[in-house]
Amino acid sequence: MSRKQQLHRPGPQPGPPADDTGCAVLHVDMDAFFVSVELLERPELRGRPVVVGGTGPRGVVSAASYEARRFGVHSAMPMSRARRMCPQAVVLPVSHGKYGRVSAAVFEIFRSITPLVEGLSLDEAFLDVAGARRRLGRPAAIAQLIRDQVRDQQGITCSVGVANTKFVAKLASTRCKPDGLLVVPADGVVDFLHPLPVAALWGVGERTEQALTRLGLRTVGQLAQVPLATLQRELGNALGAHLHELAWGRDPREVVPHTPDKSIGAEETFDTDVDDPEIIRRELLRLAERVGARLRESGNAGRTVSVKLRMADFKTITRARTLAEPTDLARVIYVTARELYEASGLERVRLRLVGVRVENLGPAGEAPRQLAFDEPDSGWREAERAMDQVAHRFGRGAVRPAALVRRAAEGDARDGRDGRQ
């Protein structure tokens, strides 16, 4: 790290602060977010290796504490492998409702600083603080204010990168984890970037990294010295030009306050392959309940319902149907998903994974009202709204359809993953 960059942590700092002139872009990233939220209720686990994720045979790591990461454990790793690498780790199941509530509170802190907040996930966001300088001071001071408020109000820590572009700010937050603040001055970007490995550049995956290594390019600085025409010849015009610009710290993208969801969905990997249609239907119901709740929470409704069916040999098919009117009701989503599954020809085929997704989203308030199947003037809609209120107060799972209560009583263990695009 050059003298032009300074890592800020709690307590007195040696030397003068880094120059943040022109560095209005912040990247804020929660530290081991899922684990940090779990430790709020389990403080006795602080300092121990903790892993959050699916606990079944096919479970996947969702988050790992920094103590567990020292053993090589990381997110998206099979839980079975994580247990082998760190047998002393405490494994906790995923509990999405808690993370969503803390995330919403953290984003409220962000929006109290600036309206220009671009969320990337539950636990990270870009902020443009240029307009907040007169009110709150220099970017580095604003970054420290955010860190203090997140710690004081939510009891967790975050790391913040401060730079003149989104790309460099994100790299900076990664370099100062955990619980750090790193300013990369505008005139120090090249000094910061060029010693880094080429894999640090956005767009460099495993295959691209291998191609660059074959060319003898291992650092960003080495790549930066290669003529643009050569990079485009070796990597293609678009990727070559993209990496050339990033290697010199050029990233023209602005912080975009909100990108509408393209779809909302959830999927489930079974512990063992399943060929019982009743179990599949129950799983579709559970996923539809989750998707419907998230649609209503986001204020969206969608017209296209799709199911994803992955067989034991990993062959995957999807089936979709576009409804006459948009919906945010789990009942409509479930009936449609069930019919798609029953028409797929896979009712007696062993399945490894099933998923439900709703696409073609728009604001629910602007959509015509979609009645659930066999719904009277009042009924399903009011019931699902009531379930939302109970879940908000007591957490997801406090009230469920009877079929899912029976499923829980049978002791079926599942490893769930859900997402938005």
Secondary structure, DSSP 8 states (H G I E B T S, - for coil): --TT-EEE-SS--SS-----TT--EEEEEESSHHHHHHHHH-GGGTTS-EEEE--STT-BEEEE-HHHHTTT--TTSBHHHHHHH-TT-EEE---HHHHHHHHHHHHHHHHHH-S-EEEEETTEEEEE-GGGHHHH-SHHHHHHHHHHHHHHHHS--EEEEEESSHHHHHHHHHHT-SS-EEE--GGGHHHHHTTSBGGGSTT--HHHHHHHHHTT--BHHHHHTS-HHHHHHHH-HHHHHHHHHHHTT-------S----SEEEEEEEEEEEE--HHHHHHHHHHHHHHHHHHHHHHTEEEEEEEEEEEETTS-EEEEEEEEEEEE--HHHHHHHHHHHHHTTT-TTS-EEEEEEEEEEEEEGGGS-----TT--SSSHHHHHHHHHHHHHHH-TTSS--HHHHHHHHTT--EEEEEEE-
